[in-house]
Amino acid sequence: NRAAMDVGSKVAWPERYNHDELSAIQHAMNLKLQDEAAFFAEYQNEPLPEQEANDNELTADQIAAKFNRIDRRVVPISTNHLTMFVDVQATLLFYTVVAWESDFTGYLIDYGSYPDQKRPYFTLRDARSTLATVTKAEGLEGSIYAGLERLTGDLIGREWRRDDGAMMRIERCLIDANWGASTDVVYQFCRQSAHAGIVIPSHGRFVGASSQPFSEYKRRPGDRVGHNWRIPNIHGKRAVRHVVYDTNYWKTFMHARIAVSMGSRGCLSFFGTSPETHRLLAEHLCAEYRVRTEGRGRTVDEWKQRPERGDNHWLDCIVGCCVGASMQGVALSGSESVGIPKSGRVSFAELQRKRNR
């Protein structure tokens, strides 16, 4: 049977297969089934033609065109919350700042990298100015800590002017702590920072269709539970609380906000007057695609990175700003509250009557 199955197939390296496979052809087919686009691009050097976005996906041009003609770092008068997210990498810190109305209408008022690359197009790999060269700190952890200190000191420490002249401050800043090499230093920074009440470590979790959804987690004493996010009680060696959130849900949520037409409630738009300003941002936001998957009686959008696209850091940042807004009480207009309803006061006599029933 194997000879018949292998007819018409040739491999350059016949010995390249795993212990649980019978041939290199089977190994190649397994790679193709895992991700066809990546297989042809990485293993065959024949990338598939770039597909147009389907009805549920936005193109980079559509995203870049969502500018609102508001100046950078100016807060719209209708907003009342400011959230920030920092994506931690070895050489750069990526960040976004979003102003929110109470119904999840959002305005991206600032984003960038620290150190600033001072050019409109760059990638993490070709960064010229890095944390190590700017901070002069010793080691990876030292440069990340110093970079976080300078970035938060500038953005959280400053006041942001609203259109009506009122001054606002960032209320919540999530800092990515998923990367193993930086996890401990992020927790240390959040504990020792001058803005310790605002910054909080964050962990994005891939919750697929076959995974246990956040709504089914058993709440423990001291936990704070929100809409597809939760803040577990302090345990272990790290004496600082952190937030965990469902990345698949919030990526779908964020893309839905960008897809909302300008002027409608729940729309997310960007500062500036030209789509060219946000060309690199749009590429970050298009770096992943969704795969609708079914399992355990539910349907979930699972997000995967495109093999031909590189950086997705500002995508993670805006998603984190959405989570931060939810933590501050922002909710879609008409949506039900996800908080646990507080019970009213119960008298001692009423408790005794219930026990005697």
C-alpha positions in Angstrom: 0.0 0.0 0.0 2.8 2.4 0.8 4.3 2.1 -2.7 1.0 3.0 -4.2 0.5 5.9 -1.9 3.9 7.3 -2.6 3.6 7.2 -6.4 4.3 10.6 -8.0 6.0 12.1 -4.9 9.7 12.8 -4.6 11.7 14.0 -1.6 15.1 15.5 -1.4 15.8 14.1 2.1 14.3 10.6 2.4 15.5 10.2 6.0 13.7 13.3 7.2 10.8 12.0 9.3 9.9 11.5 12.9 9.9 8.3 14.9 6.1 8.0 14.7 6.1 8.4 10.9 6.9 5.9 8.2 8.5 8.1 5.5 9.5 11.6 4.6 6.5 11.9 2.4 4.2 11.3 5.4 6.2 13.9 7.3 5.7 16.4 4.5 2.0 15.7 4.4 1.7 16.2 8.1 3.4 19.6 7.8 1.0 20.5 4.9 -2.0 19.6 6.9 -0.9 21.6 9.9 -0.5 24.9 7.9 -0.7 24.7 4.1 0.5 28.3 3.5 3.5 27.9 5.8 4.4 24.6 4.1 4.6 26.0 0.7 6.3 29.2 1.8 8.9 27.6 4.2 9.5 24.1 2.9 8.8 24.4 -0.8 10.0 27.9 -1.4 6.8 28.4 -3.5 4.5 30.7 -1.5 0.9 30.5 -2.3 -0.6 33.7 -3.9 -1.8 36.1 -1.3 -5.5 35.7 -0.8 -7.9 38.6 -0.5 -9.5 39.0 3.0 -12.8 37.3 3.3 -16.0 39.1 4.5 -15.0 38.7 8.1 -11.4 40.1 7.7 -10.2 43.6 7.1 -7.4 44.5 4.7 -4.5 46.7 5.6 -5.9 49.5 3.4 -9.2 49.4 5.2 -7.6 49.5 8.6 -5.2 52.4 7.6 -8.2 54.4 6.4 -9.8 54.5 9.9 -8.2 57.8 10.8 -10.4 60.4 12.6 -8.5 63.7 11.8 -7.8 64.2 15.5 -4.2 65.3 16.5 -1.9 62.8 18.1 -2.0 62.7 21.9 -5.2 64.7 22.0 -8.1 63.1 23.9 -11.6 63.4 22.4 -14.1 65.3 24.6 -16.5 62.3 24.7 -14.0 59.9 26.3 -13.6 59.3 30.0 -11.0 56.4 30.2 -7.4 56.0 29.1 -5.7 52.6 28.9 -2.2 51.6 27.8 -0.5 48.3 27.0 3.2 47.5 26.7 4.5 44.5 24.6 7.9 43.5 25.9 10.6 42.3 23.5 14.3 41.8 24.0 15.3 44.9 22.0 12.2 47.1 21.9 9.0 47.9 23.9 5.9 48.4 21.8 3.0 50.4 23.3 -0.4 51.9 22.5 -2.6 54.3 24.3 -6.4 54.3 23.7 -9.1 56.7 24.9 -12.5 55.1 25.5 -16.1 56.2 25.9 -18.2 54.1 28.2 -19.7 52.1 25.3 -16.3 50.9 23.9 -16.1 53.6 21.3 -12.3 54.0 21.1 -9.7 56.4 19.8 -6.1 55.3 19.4 -4.3 58.5 20.5 -0.7 57.3 20.6 1.4 54.3 19.8 5.0 53.6 19.0 8.1 51.8 20.3 10.8 52.5 22.9 13.4 53.4 21.9 11.8 55.4 19.1 13.1 54.2 15.7 12.5 57.6 14.1 11.4 56.1 10.7 8.0 55.3 9.3 8.7 51.6 8.6 10.8 49.1 10.6 10.7 45.6 12.0 11.8 44.2 15.3 14.6 42.4 13.6 16.1 45.5 12.0 15.8 47.9 15.0 18.7 50.3 15.0 18.2 51.8 18.4 17.6 49.2 21.1 17.0 49.0 24.8 20.5 47.9 25.5 22.1 50.8 23.6 19.8 53.5 25.0 19.5 52.5 28.7 23.2 51.4 29.1 21.9 48.9 31.6 23.7 45.6 32.3 22.0 42.4 30.9 18.6 41.7 29.4 16.6 42.2 32.6 18.3 45.4 33.4 17.6 47.0 30.0 14.0 45.9 30.1 13.5 47.3 33.6 15.1 50.6 32.7 13.1 50.8 29.5 9.8 50.2 31.3 10.7 52.8 33.9 11.4 55.5 31.3 8.4 54.6 29.1 5.9 54.5 31.9 7.4 57.6 33.5 6.8 59.5 30.3 3.3 58.3 29.4 1.7 57.5 32.8 3.4 60.3 34.5 2.1 63.0 32.1 -1.3 64.6 31.7 -3.3 64.1 28.5 -5.2 67.1 27.3 -8.9 66.6 26.4 -10.6 68.7 23.7 -12.5 70.7 26.4 -9.2 71.5 28.2 -9.6 68.9 31.0 -6.5 67.0 31.8 -6.7 63.2 32.0 -4.3 60.4 33.1 -3.8 56.8 32.1 -6.0 54.7 34.5 -4.7 51.2 33.7 -1.5 49.9 32.0 -1.1 46.2 31.2 2.4 45.0 30.6 3.0 41.7 28.7 4.6 39.1 31.0 4.1 36.1 28.8 7.7 35.9 27.4 9.6 33.7 29.8 12.8 35.7 29.8 11.1 38.8 30.9 8.3 37.5 33.2 10.2 38.0 36.5 11.5 41.4 35.7 8.0 42.6 34.6 6.6 41.4 37.9 9.4 43.1 39.8 8.8 46.3 37.9 5.1 46.3 38.5 5.7 45.9 42.2 8.4 48.5 42.6 7.1 51.1 40.1 6.1 54.6 41.2 2.8 53.8 39.3 2.3 50.4 41.0 -1.5 51.1 41.3 -1.8 51.5 37.6 0.6 48.9 36.0 -0.3 45.2 36.1 1.4 42.2 34.6 -0.8 40.5 31.9 -0.9 37.0 30.4 -2.8 36.3 27.2 -4.1 32.7 27.0 -5.0 30.8 23.8 -8.5 29.5 24.5 -9.5 27.3 21.6 -12.8 25.6 20.9 -11.6 22.5 22.8 -10.3 24.5 25.7 -12.1 25.3 28.9 -13.7 28.8 28.4 -13.2 31.5 31.0 -16.9 31.4 31.9 -16.4 27.8 33.2 -13.5 28.5 35.5 -14.3 28.0 39.2 -14.1 31.3 41.0 -11.8 31.1 44.1 -11.7 33.5 47.1 -10.0 36.7 46.2 -10.4 36.3 42.5 -11.7 39.2 40.4 -13.6 37.9 37.4 -14.6 40.0 34.3 -15.7 39.5 30.7 -13.2 36.8 29.4 -10.6 38.0 31.8 -9.8 37.4 35.5 -7.4 38.5 38.1 -6.4 35.5 40.3 -5.6 35.9 43.9 -1.9 36.2 44.9 -0.2 32.9 45.2 3.4 31.7 44.9 6.5 33.7 45.1 5.3 36.8 43.2 3.5 39.2 45.6 1.7 41.1 42.9 -1.6 40.5 41.1 -1.8 39.8 37.4 -4.6 39.6 34.8 -5.2 36.7 32.5 -7.4 37.1 29.4 -8.7 35.1 26.4 -6.6 36.3 23.4 -8.9 34.7 20.8 -12.0 36.4 22.2 -10.4 39.8 22.5 -8.7 39.7 19.1 -12.1 39.0 17.5 -13.6 41.8 19.7 -10.9 44.3 18.6 -11.3 43.5 14.9 -15.0 44.0 15.3 -14.5 47.4 16.8 -12.3 48.4 13.8 -15.0 47.1 11.4 -17.6 49.3 12.9 -18.3 52.3 10.6 -17.1 55.7 11.6 -19.5 57.6 13.8 -21.2 54.5 15.1 -21.1 53.3 18.7 -18.3 50.9 19.4 -16.1 52.1 16.6 -12.3 52.1 17.1 -10.5 54.8 15.0 -6.9 56.2 14.8 -5.5 59.7 15.1 -4.2 61.6 12.1 -5.3 62.8 8.7 -3.7 60.3 6.3 -3.7 56.6 5.8 0.0 56.6 5.1 0.5 57.5 8.8 -0.7 54.1 9.9 0.6 51.8 7.1 2.9 49.9 9.5 0.2 49.8 12.2 -2.2 48.2 9.7 0.4 45.5 8.8 0.7 44.6 12.5 -3.1 44.4 12.8 -3.3 42.2 9.7 -0.5 39.9 10.8 -2.9 37.2 12.0 -6.0 35.6 10.5 -8.9 33.8 12.1 -9.9 30.2 11.7 -13.5 29.4 12.8 -13.3 26.2 14.9 -16.0 24.1 16.6 -15.6 22.0 19.7 -17.3 21.1 22.9 -20.6 22.5 21.5 -19.3 26.0 20.8 -17.7 27.9 17.9 -14.6 29.9 18.4 -12.4 32.1 16.2 -8.8 30.8 16.7 -6.2 33.4 15.6 -3.0 32.3 13.9 -0.1 34.3 12.6 0.4 34.6 8.8 3.7 33.0 7.6 4.4 35.9 5.3 3.8 38.6 7.9 6.3 39.3 10.7 5.5 41.6 13.6 2.1 41.6 15.3 3.1 43.6 18.4 0.7 46.6 18.0 -2.1 44.0 17.5 -1.3 42.6 20.9 -1.1 46.1 22.4 -4.5 47.3 21.2 -6.1 44.0 22.3 -4.5 44.6 25.7 -6.0 48.1 25.8 -9.4 46.6 25.2 -9.0 44.3 28.2 -7.8 47.2 30.3 -10.9 49.2 29.3 -13.1 46.3 30.4 -11.3 46.2 33.7 -12.2 49.9 34.1 -15.9 49.2 33.6 -16.2 49.9 29.9 -18.9 47.7 28.2 -20.6 47.6 24.8 -23.8 49.5 24.7 -26.7 47.3 25.6 -24.6 44.4 26.9 -25.4 42.8 30.2 -23.1 43.3 33.1 -20.7 40.4 33.6 -20.0 41.2 37.2 -21.3 39.0 40.1 -24.4 40.6 41.4 -24.1 41.8 45.0 -26.6 40.3 47.4 -28.4 42.6 49.7 -28.2 42.7 53.5 -29.6 39.7 55.3 -30.7 39.9 58.9 -29.7 37.4 61.5 -33.3 36.4 62.1 -33.7 35.7 58.4 -30.6 33.5 58.4 -32.1 31.5 61.3 -35.4 31.0 59.5 -33.6 29.7 56.4 -31.6 27.2 58.6 -34.7 25.9 60.3 -36.6 25.2 57.0 
